[in-house]
């Protein structure tokens, strides 16, 4: 029988060659002004060559106020269209589709940059963990951001990309409106679930108005919010019982797929030493960041924080989110994509064959093994020989360093690890200049 992982996946107006998708994962590869860099193209084509059916881009801000870190390529202006057109072209050369993730961080910004010191959110409450401050958006500001999402989707369509995804998970702006734990508004955008979903549904309508019904549009959602995972005095937030009707409303508005995110993100370890080393970059960003930095540096409180993280993550990593994905799939007729530490072919096949989801998305495990789909299809492996260890050093280091695998145990030497991390800068954007002796050089 044909392997379900490598059967085509048909959405309403888009078809993928297989059921394996590179999920969104961000890296500071680009220029400060949000223009793209060749390193981003090298990064995305690495996974296209590895055999995935589609790539969901990194966190792509629809406006400078919505970025979470500098040096992320944005889609906030028409001058960004040529770059994203080139990314899509290079990815499709390998039979892979490219879906741009439209994003806005709201109050959740690690390093804001100089242009927009004020964060907009559904609430004026600061982020409870880092103390990132926020201003509750006015109705006029909500309308502005809704239009920014619509304009960004139209730019992605003009760039010839295969679709867009709304980043409605992991605590960012759309989540800040959806969340019963964060949204404390008293107007038409707060209170009941229907009112908290209004911002999201207006974004969907703006995109459909600008791009038509044929352009692929999907939504990523934290089906179980777990807002109190690291701030125990905070409310837990939305449950799967809240998320199911939201997904049904999204389908009714013409959304083509639901991408279900981790209830505890990211599952795996918390590398305290790496965290302390990069956390100092965030000290000026929030009212609690300096306090956190001192607590993390302390052996006792750092261990307590680590132990709390491990307790909250639970014992399951691979397939952690399948129960939520299954609940949503029972409620909608559109395809459901599930993410959650997947790197075992038999686990993925079972998830799809059992009807829990229609496709699998991966990020960290593909960073560790970008050619994992080919390992499954061409070599018949059930798991990569050197699998991802879920150490999360890749995600922690990205605050200051290039995105890549930072687990030295997976490499023969530290030098080999560094070469792998820096390989995203090859090939370089410009050819080398050679001296008459044949050696690289220049003035």
Beta strands, then each sheet from edge to edge (+ up, - down):
strand 1: 9-10
strand 2: 15-16
strand 3: 20-22
strand 4: 54-61
strand 5: 97-103
strand 6: 120-121
strand 7: 135-136
strand 8: 163-168
strand 9: 217-222
strand 10: 257-261
strand 11: 335-339
strand 12: 359-362
sheet 1: 1+ 2-
sheet 2: 3+ 4+ 5+ 8+ 9+ 10+ 11+ 12+ 3+
sheet 3: 6+ 7+
end
